[in-house]
Protein backbone atom coordinates (compact mmCIF):
# COMPACT_ATOMS: atom_id res chain seq x y z
CA UNK A 1 0.00 0.00 0.00
CA UNK A 2 1.48 3.33 -1.00
CA UNK A 3 0.96 6.42 1.07
CA UNK A 4 0.53 9.66 -0.81
CA UNK A 5 1.86 12.77 0.79
CA UNK A 6 -0.10 15.82 -0.26
CA UNK A 7 1.70 19.02 -1.10
CA UNK A 8 0.68 21.99 0.99
CA UNK A 9 0.48 24.98 -1.35
CA UNK A 10 -1.17 27.61 0.86
CA UNK A 11 -0.03 28.90 4.25
CA UNK A 12 -1.74 31.12 6.82
CA UNK A 13 0.11 34.07 8.31
CA UNK A 14 -0.49 36.97 10.68
CA UNK A 15 1.26 40.29 10.12
CA UNK A 16 2.88 41.80 13.21
CA UNK A 17 1.27 45.21 12.62
CA UNK A 18 -1.00 44.90 9.60
CA UNK A 19 -1.82 46.68 6.37
CA UNK A 20 -3.99 49.75 6.78
CA UNK A 21 -6.15 50.28 3.68
CA UNK A 22 -7.40 53.62 2.34
CA UNK A 23 -10.70 53.17 4.25
CA UNK A 24 -8.87 52.80 7.56
CA UNK A 25 -9.38 49.02 7.89
CA UNK A 26 -6.50 47.01 9.32
CA UNK A 27 -5.69 43.68 7.63
CA UNK A 28 -3.46 41.22 9.54
CA UNK A 29 -4.58 37.64 8.84
CA UNK A 30 -3.58 36.32 5.45
CA UNK A 31 -3.01 33.38 3.17
CA UNK A 32 0.00 32.98 0.90
CA UNK A 33 0.46 30.37 -1.81
CA UNK A 34 3.66 28.87 -3.14
CA UNK A 35 5.21 30.82 -6.00
CA UNK A 36 5.42 29.32 -9.48
CA UNK A 37 7.78 29.67 -12.42
CA UNK A 38 5.02 31.66 -14.14
CA UNK A 39 5.17 34.17 -11.26
CA UNK A 40 8.91 34.61 -11.77
CA UNK A 41 8.48 35.22 -15.49
CA UNK A 42 5.63 37.68 -14.95
CA UNK A 43 7.59 39.68 -12.37
CA UNK A 44 10.50 40.38 -14.66
CA UNK A 45 8.21 41.53 -17.47
CA UNK A 46 6.69 44.15 -15.16
CA UNK A 47 7.69 47.69 -16.20
CA UNK A 48 8.00 48.86 -12.57
CA UNK A 49 10.46 46.06 -11.81
CA UNK A 50 12.53 46.93 -14.89
CA UNK A 51 12.67 50.56 -13.77
CA UNK A 52 13.35 49.69 -10.13
CA UNK A 53 14.52 46.11 -9.36
CA UNK A 54 13.72 46.63 -5.66
CA UNK A 55 10.03 46.70 -6.66
CA UNK A 56 10.27 42.97 -7.44
CA UNK A 57 9.69 42.15 -3.77
CA UNK A 58 6.27 43.83 -3.80
CA UNK A 59 5.40 42.25 -7.14
CA UNK A 60 6.33 38.77 -5.86
CA UNK A 61 4.32 39.21 -2.69
CA UNK A 62 1.25 40.59 -4.47
CA UNK A 63 1.15 37.54 -6.75
CA UNK A 64 1.59 35.09 -3.85
CA UNK A 65 -0.78 36.61 -1.29
CA UNK A 66 -4.15 34.96 -1.89
CA UNK A 67 -5.95 36.89 0.82
CA UNK A 68 -5.14 39.56 3.39
CA UNK A 69 -7.92 40.32 5.86
CA UNK A 70 -11.02 41.06 3.82
CA UNK A 71 -8.95 41.73 0.67
CA UNK A 72 -9.15 38.87 -1.83
CA UNK A 73 -6.23 40.30 -3.81
CA UNK A 74 -3.43 42.67 -2.93
CA UNK A 75 -1.68 44.92 -5.44
CA UNK A 76 1.96 46.01 -5.27
CA UNK A 77 0.68 49.57 -4.79
CA UNK A 78 -1.25 48.51 -1.67
CA UNK A 79 1.84 46.71 -0.34
CA UNK A 80 3.80 49.96 -0.63
CA UNK A 81 1.89 50.99 2.51
CA UNK A 82 3.20 48.08 4.61
CA UNK A 83 5.15 48.90 7.72
CA UNK A 84 8.80 47.84 7.43
CA UNK A 85 8.32 45.16 10.12
CA UNK A 86 5.47 43.61 8.12
CA UNK A 87 7.46 43.72 4.88
CA UNK A 88 10.38 41.97 6.60
CA UNK A 89 7.99 39.35 7.98
CA UNK A 90 6.42 38.70 4.56
CA UNK A 91 9.84 38.43 2.89
CA UNK A 92 10.94 35.83 5.44
CA UNK A 93 7.60 34.01 5.27
CA UNK A 94 7.76 33.92 1.43
CA UNK A 95 11.33 32.58 1.53
CA UNK A 96 10.48 29.97 4.17
CA UNK A 97 7.50 28.48 2.36
CA UNK A 98 9.12 28.58 -1.08
CA UNK A 99 12.57 27.32 -0.09
CA UNK A 100 11.76 25.02 2.84
CA UNK A 101 8.16 24.00 2.10
CA UNK A 102 6.79 25.23 5.41
CA UNK A 103 6.71 28.25 7.70
CA UNK A 104 8.59 26.60 10.56
CA UNK A 105 11.99 27.40 11.99
CA UNK A 106 14.22 25.19 14.12
CA UNK A 107 14.67 26.37 17.70
CA UNK A 108 16.36 25.07 20.82
CA UNK A 109 15.17 25.39 24.39
CA UNK A 110 17.81 27.40 26.28
CA UNK A 111 17.15 25.35 29.45
CA UNK A 112 16.93 21.70 28.36
CA UNK A 113 18.60 22.08 24.91
CA UNK A 114 15.72 20.15 23.28
CA UNK A 115 15.36 21.04 19.61
CA UNK A 116 11.99 21.45 17.94
CA UNK A 117 10.20 23.44 15.23
CA UNK A 118 7.89 26.39 15.69
CA UNK A 119 5.94 28.40 13.17
CA UNK A 120 7.62 31.64 12.09
CA UNK A 121 6.15 34.49 14.08
CA UNK A 122 7.12 38.07 14.71
CA UNK A 123 5.55 39.94 17.54
CA UNK A 124 5.37 43.65 18.23
CA UNK A 125 5.15 42.81 21.95
CA UNK A 126 8.81 41.76 22.29
N, C-alpha and C positions, 0 to 999 in steps of 0.2 A: 504494500500500500504506500503510495507516494503522498507526501504532505506538501501542499502548495503553500508557499509563503506569499502573502499579498504585499504589494508595494504600497506603502503609504505615500500619497502624493500631495496631501494638504495638511497643514499644521496650524494649530491655534496659537495666538500670541496675545500679549497684553502690553501695550506701550507704557513706559514709566510715567510719562506726563500726558500724552495724547495729542491728537490733531484737532485744533480748533477750526471749525469751518466758518464761512462768511456769515452764517446765521447765528453764530455763537454757540453751536453745539460741539461738545467735546466727544471725540471718538477714540476709544482706547483698545477695545477688544477687536481682534482681527483674525483673518484666515489667509495664509499664504500658501501658494502651490509651488511645487518644484518648477524650476526654470527648464526650458527646452532649447534645443538648437535653433528653432525658429525664433525664439525670443532674442537670442544673441544676434542673429542676422538682422532682425528688425531694428534693434537698438543702433547698430552701426550704420543704418541707412537714414536714421533720424537727423534732420538738419541741425537741430539744437546740439546734438552730440558731436557732430562734425565741427561746429563752431566752438564748442566748449566741451572737451572730453570729460570734464568733471561732472557734466550733466548726465552721463551714462548711469550713474548710481540711481538717480531719480527715475530714469526711464526703466531700468531693470526692475526696481521696486514696484513701479506702477503697473507693470505687466504681470508681476507675480502676486501682488496683493489681490485676492479674490473679493475680500470684504473688509471694511474697516468701520466698526460701529454700524450705523444705519446706511453707510455708503456701499453700494454694490460694486462700484468701480472707483478707482482713485487715479487721478491724472498726475503727471509730473508737476504741473503747476500747483496743484493742491499740496503735494509733498514738499514744495519749496517753503511751506509754512510750518514744517515740523521743527520742533525744538531740537537742538544739537544732540541732546541725550537720546531722544527718540530715534533720530537718524542713525546714531551709533548703534543703538539696539537693533534696528532693522537690518543694518549692514551685517552685523554679527549673526543675527537670526538667519538671514538669507544664506550666508556662507555656511553656517552649520547644517542647514537642511539640504543644501545642494552639494556640499562636499562630504558630509558625514552621514547623510540620510536620516538624521533626527536632530532634535533641538536640545540634546542632552550634552552635558559636559562632565568630565571625570573630576571628582573631588575626593579629598581625604579628610577624615575626621582628625582634628589636631590633637585630640585626647587619646583615642584608641588606635589611630592610624589605619582604621578600616577604610577601604576605598569603595566608592559607589558612584552612581550617576545621578545627577539631578537635572531638571529642565532648566535651560538658560533663562535667567530672570534678572532684570535690573530693577532696583527699587529706589525711589526718591527719598525713602525714609532712612537710608544708611547714613 
